Amino acid sequence: MVQFHEHIITELLEDSNGGLVVLSSGLALSKLIASLLILHSSSQGTLLLLSPSSTSLKSKITFHLKTLNPQFYQIPAEITADLHAPHRHALYTSGNAFFITPRILIVDLLTNKLPTSKIAGIIILNAHSLSETSTEAFIVRIFRSLNRGAYVRAFSDKPHAMVSGFAKAERTMKCLHVRKLHLWPRFQVYVSQELERDPPEVVDIRVPMSRYMVGIQKAIVEVMDACLKEMRKTNKVDVEDLTVENGLFKSFDEIVRRQLDPIWHTLGKKTKQLVSDLKTLRKLLDYLVRYDAVTYLKYLDTLRVSESFRSVWIFAEASYKIFDYAKKRVFHLVRADGVKFNESSKSVKNKKRRTKGDDKDIEEAVDGTSSSSSNAGLILEEVLEEAPKWKVLRNVLEEVEEERQKQGMLREEVLAEGEDTNNGIVLVACKDERSCLQLEECITNGPKKVMHEEWKKYLLNKVQLRDIVNKKKKPKDPKPKGFGILDGVTPIKPVQSAETTSISKQEHDALLAAASKLRNIAENDHVGEDTPQPDSGGQGRAKRKRKVGIRNDPVILDGSGVQNNNKAQSTSDKIGMSDSKNKIDEDETNPISAGRFCETMQGETSVENIVLRRHTNPDAAARNGKSLPPVYFYALESDQPILDILKPSIVIVYHPDMTFVREIEVYKAENPSKRLKVYFIFYEDSSEVQKFEASIRRENGAFESLIRQKSLMMIPVDQSGHSLGLNSTLESDLNTPQNFVTRKAGGRKEAEKEMQVIVDMREFMSSLPNVLHQKGMNIIPVTLEVGDYILSPLICVERKSIQDLFMSFTSGRLYHQVETMVRYYRIPVLLIEFSQDKSFSFQSASDIGDDVTPNSIISKLSLLALHFPRLRIIWSRSLHATAEIFASLKANQDEPDETKAIRVGVPSEEGIVENDVRAENYNTSAVEFLRRCPGVTDSNYRAIMDGCKSLAELALLPVEKLAELMGGHKAARTLRDFLDAKYPTLL
């Protein structure tokens, strides 16, 4: 264990009340929690850990528990809704540590199924996501009122999230009822001393970006700047936040949306579009340094199609350069006679380019014989610019292998001695799974081959799209058109008509020609065999998903059309990993096996499970003359304790990430004797470097702000929760009428009755039960068949957030829910609840049309109100407003009956019970039939039901009796005529 972890634990154990710990990201929070769990003894009582939203943190804690103390067999199990109440009670009293979902814990606390005296404390792992209305705050408030001796320890490793909003840290401490704030930034004395005492050897490699990459980056930053200037003109956003540096982070969207949400309905379409444009531009900047040239162009193509109509950034001056340079990185157009095709005068000057890939698998240049025009055809000349980092990575790996051979470390020895301090394992850390797969292919097959594979997929996609479009169009002319294109050459029209032909059209035709030629080669060479699908690798612009298990070997075409199953062989073997010893067992017979470490998540089989892959390929070494070491690729997104699993001696950080850098520092501090060398590969003067440095600055700024807040913080004496009684949250003026006068018993207050609300179990995912409890209402959690909240024997409420309302209308669920409420309760209520920080506006004025349309949400609501006239629709602007509405609705009502509420709508097995309101008591189809009869209305159908027992009895009633029941002779005559009407026959 690192020493600063010991300091943190000592500080926490000193205070029996607990505390809030904020760490720098990457300082091994999971290891700290595991150490705390090992120190916990069953004699203290049961320890509950609130399950974090991310499963990776949970899996990391269990992994560290196994490695820190192999004898520690009590790995925390998870308490979920699947376990029955007696089983849960047994676990609560066992004295062990458990993960528990907040929803189950709050329900068990409210129903008194949790023996609070047996609980030693609660650990909360995501303190930065807490608020006054969150379920965790509700749990702590009730828990503190029942057990004042237990501790609450909260942890967070996202300091920048702890400073968003006004006095976030102080408010979090208040709702957790803790008095101590422990701050552990990277610059804290103990932390910096320990991490810098024996640092790893670091090699910082700055790779210059290619000229076109620099051009694209410059253009994107220009467009971003232009968008931000437009945003500033709105006068609706705080100007300080609107900087390009902030725009590099995901949180930038949240900053802007948080400021604009309350006035979102008043914004014009342009401003709303600017917010989404900034998000798109941030992705473009990120993907530029992350993905290869062809994939980047493919992504730009999809953007052009999806965003060209409404987008603002596409019309900015510099955006043309983005598309132009991205194309020039992949291909340029040349006439068949070898003259470079001159693009329009508007384009950037044609610069002489040195192409990196000279060998061409696809030979598009064919004779212009098929072109009937006098001019030569247009063909594509490949450029296929490789990512500059690829070559650098290869050089680094070769250098590593040379060093290993100098030291006399042979690969066989390394495989035999997995536990050696310098085991020679090389780990390459990339941002995502897709980058890992591509780098692996680069090292195995060479970068040129990878680029050609991507290029082929790109062209084949073009052909597929063309085929889809052609299928949709009906053939008007039987004559075949475009024969020149399909043969691989685009005919250029004579000079007089050339002015009207757009460059993009000619370019598109040239792409199709190349793709068709490629497909023809494939079909000719593989008669009777399956043609490879262009998406055989499942490649898109985002991460690539793979399923672990048996998979078919993909058919990969070389340029010559020869099948290549190289990749399938190189990734076939697997590494098995034992839990007890942290050793990797390899296939002894095949040292050149590609390994794959699979971290299976509990209960989730379809989740992407591949974390890293290892390979050494003799073919690659033979081709390039230099051998390479065994390499493991790790996707940072998978968030696994990879350094502790593999224990590498060389780490290559391909995509820099602040959290991972800290993890490397902690790993080195824990293993001071191990020789560790770290290579950082940055693009020089790129957004990558800027983002990395900005993330460190941002975290330091957040800690400085927290330190300042801590020095000025005012903590009430009773914040430890010792003065919390069961009814301490009751608001004194809740039931007090405004106009109390002395005539009423001298102004003496009436004895206050405790308000009760029956709440459906599923509603504990929302924060409303917490707010109702704060208002002093007694919450009774049960499983309801009808409605979400029962306020009285007459009032039933179905609560919908805006998002949920739209989804319920789409699925048709809402109609069914309202139908059952109307059937069983006299006052059915549909509560539409808005978020407090968003605008209290259902739709912008510009979105509401004049006509009634089936897709309009307003039309759907109107139909619902017309169909169920007794349904009350209540609009609430926030959670607190809802609590006020509930209090006023309950003012003169009886308290709801829990046993009756549970039985409503539940089908009975023993038959109909007297005075019961179960579904079987109503012959719903007969009631529906009655309501559809002429003369029967919503105002009189209940009177008819009271007056006669069945439809058969109704048919025999005389008109006078019907008039009495239906409230008029006219309605009675209409019904009687309908019942007596002769059935028409065909005879």
N, C-alpha and C positions, 0 to 999 in steps of 0.2 A: 504493500500500500504506500502511496506517496504521502509525504509528511503533512502537506497542507490539508489532506483529507482527515488526518488524525486531529488536526487543530479544529476543523469544522465540527467533527463529531464531539470533541471535548466541549466546545462552546454550546452545542445543542443539548448535551447531557446535563450541563450545569443548570439549565433552566427547565424546571419540571413542567412549565406551561407550554413549552414548544417555541417555535419561531419560524420566520420566513427566510430562506436561504436563496440568494441570487448569485449564480456562478457565471463565469464567462462560458460561452458555448465551446464545447470540445474538451472541457476539463473533467471528463469521465464522471458525469452525474450518475450513470447507471451503476458504476463501481462503488460510488459513495453510498447509494441506497443499499446495495448488496452488503456492504460492511455494516451498516446499521442493522440490517436484518439478522446478520450473524451474531451481533451483540445482544439481540433480543432473546430473553429467556421466557419459557412458558409460565414460570411462576408470576411474572409481571401481569399476565393476562393476554388476551388475544390482540394482535396488531392487524389493523385493516389498512390496506393500500387501495386508494381509489384508482380504479383501472384508467390508465391514460388513453387518450383517443388513438395514439399511434401504437400499433402492435410491436413495432421494432424496439421501443424502449422496454417493454415488458420482456421480450425475448432476450434483450441484452442483460437485464437484471438477473434472469434465471441462469444465463450462461456464466456470468461472473460469480454467482453463488456457487456454481459447481466447481469453477476453477480456483476461487479463493479458499474454499474449504470443501475438499472432496468428501469429507466425512459428514458434511451437513446434508442430511437426507431430506429434510423438510422443505422441499422446494414449494413455494406458495402456490396453492391451488386457486382456482377462480370460483367465486360464488356468483352464480347467475340465476336467472328466473327459472331455469330448467330444474333446479333442486327444490324439493318440497320443503315446506316450512319446518317440520320436525328435524329434517336432515340439516337445514341451515342453522337451526338452534343448537344442534350438537356441535357443529363446527365453531359457532360463536363462543361456546364455552370450553373449547379444546385448548386454548392458550397458544395456538400457533399463529403464523402470519398468513394472511390471505389477500389476494386481489379481489375486489368486489366492485360491481358496477354501481354508479351513484343512484340509479333508479331503484334498484332492489334495496339498497341501504336506507334510503329515505322512507320507502314504504314500510320496511320492517321497524324503523324507528317510530313512525306514526301509529302503527298497529300494535306497538309494544311487544313485538316478537323478538326484539334484540335486547338481551340482558346487558344494559350499558355498564353495570358495575363490573362486569367481567372483561371489559375492553380496556387495554392499556393505553391505546392512543390511535390516532388516525394519521396516515401519511398521504399528502396530496402532491402529485407529481407535475402538474401543469399549472402552477400558481398564476402564470401570466395570463391565462385565459379566464380567470375568475372575475365575477362582478357581484354587486350586491344582490342581484336577482338570480344568480346561478344556483343550480341544485346543490353544489358543494357548500355554498354559504348557508343554505337552508339546513343541510346535514349538520354543519358545525354548530349552528345556533341551537338546534334541538339537543344535540349531543352534549354541548356545554351545560345546558339547563338541567340535564339529567345526571351528568357525571362531571363534577367540577375538578376532580383530581387528575383526569386524563390529559394527555398532551396532544397538540395538533402541530405537526411539522409539515411545512409546505416548501416545495423546491421549484426553482425555475432556472433554465439555462438560456433564456432569451431576454437579456437585459433591455434591448431596445423596445420590446413589447411591454416592459414594466414602466416605461416613461411615456407611453401614448395616452393622451388625455390628461385631465387635470388631477394631480396628486394621486396617480394610479396606485403607487406602492402603499401610500397611507390608507387609501380606501380598501385595498386588498387586506391589509393587516387588520383593519377594523372589522371587516366581515368574517375574518378567520379568528377573531378574538385573540390575537397574539400581540405581544409587546416588544419583541426583539426582531430587528432586521439585521441579517448577516450578509455583508457584501464581500464577494471574493472575485474581483476582477483579475485579469492576467497580469496587470501591473502591481498587484498587491505584493508586499515585500516577501512574505513566505513563498508565494507562488513563483514569483520571478527568480528568486534565489535558487529554488530547487530546480526549476526547468532550465536555468542557464548555467548550473554548476557543471554539467557534463553534456553539453549540447551535441547533437549529431553533426556529422560533416555535411555541409550544404554546398551544392553546386547550383548556381543560378544561371540558367541559360536563357538569353533573350534572343528570340528568333525574329528576324525582320519579316514583316508581312509582304506579300507580293504587291506589285504596284496597283493592280486592280482591287485587291482587298482594301488597301489604304483608301483608294478612291471611293469604294462603296461605304466604308466606315465614315468617311468625311461627309458623304452625301446624306447618310442616315442621321448623323448628328445635326446637320444643317436643317433637315426636315423636322427633326424633333424640336429644334430651337424655334423654327417657324410656328409649329403647333403650340408650343408653350407661350409664344408671343400672342397668338390668337386667344389662348386661354386667359391671359392677363387682361385682355380687353374686356372680358365679361364682367370684371370687378366683383366676381362672386367667390374668388378663391384667394387664400392668403398667398401673396406674391413670394414670400420667403421660401416656401416649400417648392416653388416651381423652378427647379434647376435641372440641368441635364444630368448632373451627378445623382440626384435623387431618382431621376427617371430610369436609372439602371437597375433599381431594385423592385421586386414584386410589391413591396409595401407601398410603393408610390401610388399605385392604383387605389389602394385602401385610403391613403392620405387624401387624395382628391375626392374619392367617393364620399368619405366621411364628411368632408366640408360641403359637398354638393347635395347629399341625400335629402336634407330637410327642404331644399328648394328645387328638387329634381323636376317636379311637375311644372315649374315656371320656366325651365330652361328651354332654349330653342333646340331644334334638331342638330344644328351645327355643333353646339357645345357638347351635346351628348356624344356625337360622333367623334369629337376631338379626344374625349376620355378613352374611347375604345381604340382610337388610332395610336395613342401614346403606348398602349399595351402592345399593339401589333409591332410598332417600331422597336420596342424593347426586345421583343422576340427576334426580330430581324438582326439586331446588333449581336445578340447572344448566339444565334445560329451561324452567323458569319464565321466566328472563330471555332465553332464546335463541329460543324458538318462540312462535308466535301463540296466541291464546286457544283457538281451535277444535282445533288440533293437540294442544295440551296436554290438553284435555278428552278427545280421542280416546285419547291415551296412558293417561290415568287410567282410562278405560273398559276398556282391555286389561288393566291391572293388576288392576282389580277382579275381572275374570273369572279371570285366571291365578293370582292370589295370595290370593284371599279365604279359601280353606280353611285354608292352613297358616301364613299370615303373621301376625306378632305386631303389626306397626306399624298394620295396618288396624283393630285393636281398641283402639288407644290413644285417649285421650279427645279429643285435638285433631285426629285424622285426619278426623273428620266434616267439620270446617271446610274442609279441603283440597278435598274433593269438592264441598261446597256452594258455596264461593266460585268454584271453577272453572266450575261450571254457570252461576252468576249472571253471569260475564263473557261468556257466550255467549247465553243466552236466559232468559226466565222465562215461567211459565204464566199465561195470562189467560183469563177466561171470554169467551165470544163476545159477551156484552153489555158488555164493556169493564172489568168489575170484576176487579181483580188477584186471582188465586187464592191463598188463604191456605194456606200449608203447615202442617205439623204444629207443635204448640206447642214441640217440641224444637228446631226450627230457629232460626237466628239471626234477630234482629228484622229485619223488612223495611224496608230503608233506601231512601229515595227516590234513584233513580239517574238521572243525566243520560246519555242514550244518545248515542254519538258518531255512529253511522250512522243518519241519519234516512230516507234513501231505501231502500226495500225492494224487492229484485228479486222475491222470492218472496212472494206475498200469501197467507198462510195463513188470514187472518181471512175466513171465508166465513159465509154465513147458516146459522143452526142449524136449517134446515128439515129436514135429513135425520135429525135426532135425534128419536126418538120419545118421549123422556122429557120431563117437565115442565120440567127445568132446561136452561139454555143449555149448549152444548158447550164443551170446553176447547180452547183453541188456544195456539200458541206465539207469543210476541212476541220478536222478535230484539233482542239487545243488541249482540252482535258487537263487543266492546271491542277497539280497535286497540292495538297495542304503542306506548307513549308515545314510544319512540325513533324510530318511523317518521316522525312529524311533524317531530321535531328534525333528522333526517337531511335531509329535504326542505328545511327552512329553511337548513341549512348549505350545501347545494348551490346554493340560490338566492342566498345571500350570496356564495358563491364566484364565481358567474356575474356578479353585479353588479360585483364587484371587477375581474374580467377585462375587462368592458366599459368600466369607468372607465379602465383602463390602455390601452384601445384595442386589446386583443388579440382579433382576430376568429378565429373557429374555422378558417377556411380557411388563415390564416397558420400556425396551429399545426400543421395537418396537413402543410403544405409543409415546415416547419422542424422535423423530428423531433429534431434534435440540439441545439436551442436550450437554454440553461441553464434558462429558465423556460418550459417547453413547455406549461404549463397542464394537464397530465394529472392527473386526479383518481383516486386509488386508494382504494377502500373495502375494508378488510380485515375479513372475518367468520370465524367459527370453522369453519364447514363449508359444503359445496357447497349444501346445501338452503337455508341462510340466504341465500346469494348469489342463488340463483334467485328466492327470495321477495322480496328487496329490489329486485331488478331489475324484477319484476312490479309492485311497489308504485310505483316511480318511473315505470314505463311506463303503467300502467293506473289508478293511484290506489289508495289503501289500502282504500277501501270495496269496490271491485270484487274485490280479492284476498280480502278476508274473506268476501265472498259466494260466491266460487268454493270456498273451503275449506268453508264451511257446506254448500254443495250436495253436495260430495263426502262430507261427514260424514253427511248425511241419506240419500244414495243408498246408502252402505255399510250403513246401518241396514236399508233395504229389502232389499238383497241378502242380508243375514244372515237376515232374516225369511223370505225365499223359500227359502233353503237349509234352514232348520229345518222349514218347511212341507212341503218335498219329502220329508224323512226321515219325517215323521209320515204314517201311513196315514189317508186320509179315512174317518172313521167316519160322518159325517152328510152326506148329499148336499146339504142346505140350505146356501146361502152364509151364512157368519158374518162379522161385523165389517164390514157394508156401510157403516156410518157412518164408520168409520176410513178406509176406502179412498176415501171421498168427501171427506175432508179435515176431518172433525169427530169428536171423541171424545164419545160420549154419556156423561153423568154419571148414575149410577144414582140413584133416589130416596133421600131422607134416611135411611130406616130401614136400608138395606143399605150406605150410604156408609161406615159405620164399618169394615166388613170390607175395603173396597178400599184397597190400599196406595197411597201417593202415587207410589212409583216405577212402579207399574203404569200409573197414569193418565198419568204423565209419558212413559213409554215409548210408550203408545198415541198420545199427542199428537205425539211425534217421528215415529212411523210414518205418522200422518195427513199431516203436513207433507211427508214424503218421497214418499208415494204421490201427493200432489197435484202435486209437482214433476215426478215421472216421467210423470204423465198429460199435463202441459203439453208435456213433451219429445216424447212419442209423438205427440200430436196435431199439433204443429208440424212434425214431421219424418217424415211418412209416406213410407215407401220409402227413407229415409236411415238411416244407421247411428246407433244411439243411443250417446251418449258413455259410455264406461266410466268408473265413478267413480274408477278409478285410472289415468286416462289420463296423468297426470303422473308416475305411479310414486311417488306421495307416501306416505310412511309416517312413523313417528316418528323414524326414523334418517336417515342421509344418503341423498340421492337419486342413484341411479346413472344415468348417461346414456352411450350409446355414441356415439363420434365417427363421423361419416360421414353417409350419406344417411338422413334420417328423414322419416316421413310427417308432414304437417301435422296437429296435433291439432285435433279439432272441439271448440271451446269455446263453451258456451252463454251468451249474455247472459241477463239476467232475462227479457227479452222473448221468449227462444227463438231469437234471431237468431244465426247462426254468426259467430264472430269469429276470423279468422285473423291478427289483428294480431301476435300473439307470434311466429308462425311467420315472418312477414315480417321482423320486427325482429331476428331472430337468424339470418338466413339466410347473410349474407356472412361471410367469414372473413378473418383477418389471417394473412398468410404471414410467416414470420420467417427472415431469412437468418442463417447462422452467423457469417460473417466480420464483417459490420457489424451493430452492435446497433440496427438501424433497423426500424421497423415500416412495411411498405408497405401502403397502403390502396387500396381501390377508388376510383380518382379520380372516376369518374362518380357514385358514391353516397356522399356524405360522411356520410349518416345511417345508415351501416351498423353493424350490431352485430358486434363482433369476438369472436373466440375464439382464445385462444392454446393450442395443444395441445402438451404436452410428452410425446412418446411414449417409453415406457420400453422398453428393449431386450428383445425376446423376450416382452413382455407386451402382448397386444393388447386383452384384455378389461378391463384395469385402467382405472379411472376416469381419463380423460385431461384433462378440461376443468379448466383452472386458473383462468382468469378470463374475464370477459365484459365487453364495452364497448358502450355504446349511448347515443344521444341520440334522443329521440322527439319529433318536432314536434307530434304529436297531444297528448301530455301537456302540452307547453308551451302549446298553444292552449287546452286545457281550463282550465288553472289560471292563465293570464295571465302567468306568469313563465317565462322560458326557463331550461334547465338545461345545465350543461357536459357534455362527454363523460365518462362515468364507467366505470372498470374495476372489476370485483368480483373479489376474490381470496380463496380459501378457505385459511385458515392450515394446515389439515390436510394440504394437498397439498405443503407444505414445498418451495417452489421459490425460486430467487434472484430474486424478482419485482422488487425495487427496482432491481437492476442491469439487468434486462431492460427495464423500462418507463421508469425514471428519472423518476418523477412529481414534480411540484412541490407537490402537496397530497395529504396522506395522511389519510384518516378512519379511525380505529381504532374500528370498531363494537363488536367484542368485545375487550376489553383482554387482552393477552397479553404477559407479561414478555419472552419471547424476541424477539418481533416488535419491541417497543419498543427493545431493544438493537440489533437489526438496523437500525432507522431511525437510531439514534445513530451507528453505524459508517458507514452510507451518507452521512450529513451530514459526518462527519469526513473521509471520502474526497473529498467534493465541497464544500469550504468556500465556493466562490464561488456555489454554487447556492442560490437562495432556496427554503426548504422550510417549509411550514406544516403542522402536525400538529394534527388535532382528535381529542380523546379523548371518546367518548360513554359515560358511566357511568350506571347507575341509582343514584340517591342511596340511601345506607344499605342497599345490597343485598349479597347474598352475593358478587356479582360483584366489588365493590370490595374486600370482605374477602379474597376468594381472591387477588386481584391483589397486595394488600399483604402477605398471608401468604406468597405465593411468594417475594417479595423478601426478607422476613425469614428465611425458611427457607434460602434460598441463602446469605445473609450468615452465618447461624449455622453452616452446613456449612463455609464457608471459614474461619471463626474456629476451628472444631474442627480442621480440617486444619492450620492454622498452628500451633496448639498441639501437635498430633501431631508435626509436622515438627521442632519445637524439642526434643522429647523422644525422637525416634526413635533407635533403636540399630541402626546398619547394620554388619553384619560386613565385615571387610576384604576377604574373598573373594567378596562378593556380586556383583561384576562378572562372575563366571562363569569367571575365568581358571583357577581350580583344578579346574574340572569336567573330569574324565576320562570316558572312555566308560563305565566301571563305577563311577563315584563314587556313584551312587545305590543301589548294591547294599547291602541291609541285611545286616549281618554275621551276625546270628543266624538268618537265614532257614532255612538247611539244617542248623543245629546242633541235634541232639537235646538235650532238656532234661537227660537223665541221663548225660551223658558221664562216664565213670569212668576212672581211671588204668590199669585192666587192659588197656584197648584201646590197645596201642602207646604206653603211657605218657601217654595222654590227648591224643595228637597228632591234630589234625584231619585228616580225609580230604580228599583233593583235591576241591574243590567243582566239581561239574559245572554248566555253564550251562543253566538251564531254558529250554526253547523252547515258545512257544505260537503256533499258526497261527491267525490272526484274519481273518475275512471283511472285505473292503474296506468294506462298508456299516456295519460296527460302529464305524467311526471317527467316526460322528456322536455316539457316546456317549463317556463319560469313562473307561470301564473299561480300554481299552488303555493309557492314560496311567498309571493306578494300577498296572497289572501291570508296566509298565516301571519305575516307581518301586521296585517290590519286587525288581527285579533280573532280571526275566524278559526273554528275547530275543523281541521281537515280529516275526512274519513275516506281512506283509499279502499275502493272495492273494484271488482271487475263488472262494468256495466255493459249491458247488451244494447241499451238505447240511450243516446246522449253522452255528453262528456261531464257535465256538471248538473247535479240535481239540487236546486236551491230551496224548493218546498215541494209538498205533495202535488202541486199543480204546475210548477215551473221547471222545465227541462231545457238545458242550454247545450247547443252544439257549437264548439268554438273552432273557428277557422282563421289561420293566418292567411295573408294575401296569396302566398305561393300555394298553400294547401287548397285554397278556394278554387284557384284555376285548375289544379290537378283533379280535384273532386268533381268539378263540372265536366272535365274531359272524360274521366272514367265512368261517370254516371253514378258514382257512390253517394254523392250529396242528395240526389233525388230519393234514393232508398232510405237514407238516414232521416230526412225530413218526413218522409211518409210514415216511418215507424214512430217518430216523435208525435206527429199529429194524431196517430191512432191511440196512443197511450196517455198523452198529457193534454190538459186543457189549454195551457199556455206554452206552446213550443217556441223556442227562441233560437235564431241563428245569429251568433255573435261574430262579426268580422273585425278582427283585431289587427291594428297596424303596429309597426315597430316604432319605438319611441324616437329613434334617431333618424327616421325616414319621414318624408312628407306625408301629411294627413290628406292624401289625395289619391283616389282610387285609380283614376286615369287622367292623363294630361288632356286639357281642353282640345288640343289638336288631334288626339287619338279617337275622340268620340265622334262617330259618324252620324248622319241624319237618319239613315235607314235602319230598319230592324234586320239584322243578319244573324244567321245561326252561329257564326263564329264569334260574335261580339259578346263580351262578358256582361255588358249592361243588358243586352237582349235576353241572355240566359237568366239573369237575376229577375228580370221583369216577368218572364214566363213562370219562374218558380213562385213568385209572389201571387200571380194570377191563379196558379194551379192549387196553391195551399193558402186560402184567404186568411186562415187563423195564424199563419206563421208570422212571428214578429222578427224583424231584422234590426239588429242593433249594431251601430258602428262605434268602435272604440279606438281612441288615438294611441293608447299605450297600455301596458300591463296595469299601471296604477289607476288609470281611468276605468279599466275593467273592474278592478276591485271596488271602486266607488259605485259603479253601476250595480254590481252584485249586492252591495250593502243596501242600496236604495230599493232594489227589487224585493229584497227579503224583509223590508221594514215592517209590513203588516201581514206577514205570512207565517204559517206554522212551520215548524222545523221538519225537514224531510225524514222519512222513515227508512232506515238502512235496509231492513229485511225486505220491504216491499220493492225498493229500488233495485235490489239484486234480482228479484224474481221477474221484473218487467221484461217481456220479450223473450223469455227463456222457454223453449218448448218443454212441456211436462211429459213425464213418462207414465205417471199413475192416472192420467186422464184429467178431466176438468174439475177444478176445486171451486167451491162456492165463494163468491165475493173476491175472486182472484182476477188479476189483470193479465193473465198469460195469453200468448198468441192464440191458443186453441179456443178461447172464449168467444172469439170473433170469427164468424164465417166471412172472411174478407172478400171472397169472390162474390158472395150474395150481396154484400154491402156495395161493392163496386157496381154490380148489375143494377141495384136499386137506384144508385146515384145517376146512372146513365138514362134512366127512364124519363120520358117527356113529362114536364110539370114538376119533377122533383128537383129541388135546389139545395144549396148548402144550408139554407136557413130552415128547411122543413124536413130534411131526411131523417134527423134524429127523432123528431116527433113521430114520424111514420114507424120507425123501428120500435119505439116505446109502445105504440098502439097495436101492433100486430107482431106475432112471434116469427112468422116465416113469409116467404114470397107467395106460397100457396094460399095462406090466410089473406094476404093483401089482395090477391086476384078475386076473392069472393066478397070483399067489402062493398057495401052499397055506396052510391055517389055521395049521399048525405054524410056518412061516416068519414069518407075520404076528404070531403070539404072541411069537416071539423078538424081533421088531423093536419091537412095541408094548408089551412089558413085561407081558403078561398074556393069558390065554386068553379072558377075558370081553370085553375090548376088541376082540380079534381076531375073535371070533365075531360081535359086533355089526357090524363092518365087512364081514365076509364075507357075512352075511345081507343087508346093504344092497346089496352089489354083485351078489348072485345073485337079488335079488327080481325077480319077473316084472313086466313093464310092463302095467298094466291096460288092457284094450281095451274098446271099446264094443259089440263084436259078441256 
